[in-house]
């Protein structure tokens, strides 16, 4: 089950996005099973508080994911996304808000699938997988 939790931010095409996320997951790992993935949308302040409390990082970020998966087969976890960061990043990268939101949403799932992004090589591979997933979106 993929759940987008209610917040002051309302996501467009929720059902379509959930189906797309599932398609991305199964195209990367056809043996994956989705237990529960929760998306929480919040402000910079809320995400900074989570970052400080749980990761001891005093920095703004667009996404924090808490992976409760069992290996790369049974996916489970919570994803927190700052809508403010997504809006700003969309402007910086000259893409639509919707495109950037999908990129960030799938970024968290890729972590659940075992993708890391600590080194430059891992970041390049993460970007490649994000782009692949974005290519699966059908208008």
C-alpha positions, 0 to 999 in steps of 0.5 A, a space after each residue: 500500500 502506498 499512502 499519501 497522507 493528508 496535509 495542507 498541500 493537496 497532491 494532484 493526480 494522487 491515484 495516477 502517481 501511486 500507480 506510477 510509483 508502483 510501476 517504477 518499483 516493479 520495473 526496478 525489482 520485479 520481486 518487490 512487495 510493497 508493505 506500506 510506504 507513507 508520504 508526508 508533505 511538510 514545510 521547511 521548518 517541519 522537515 528541519 525539526 525532523 532532520 535535527 531530532 532524528 539525524 542530528 543534521 542542522 540543514 534544510 533538505 527536500 526529503 528525508 526517508 525512514 526505511 523500514 524495509 525488509 531487504 529490497 524485497 518488502 518495501 516499507 517506510 515513511 517519506 517526508 518531503 518539504 514542499 518549499 524545497 521542491 518549489 525552490 528546486 524546481 526553479 533552480 533546475 528550471 523544471 515544473 513543480 510537478 516534475 520536481 515533486 515526482 523526482 523527489 517522491 521516487 528518490 525516497 523509494 529508490 532508497 528503499 530499493 537499496 540505492 545510495 547517494 553518499 558518493 559522487 558515483 552513487 549520486 550519478 547512479 541515483 540520478 540515472 534511476 530517477 530519470 529512468 523512473 520519470 521516463 515511465 510517467 505517461 501524460 
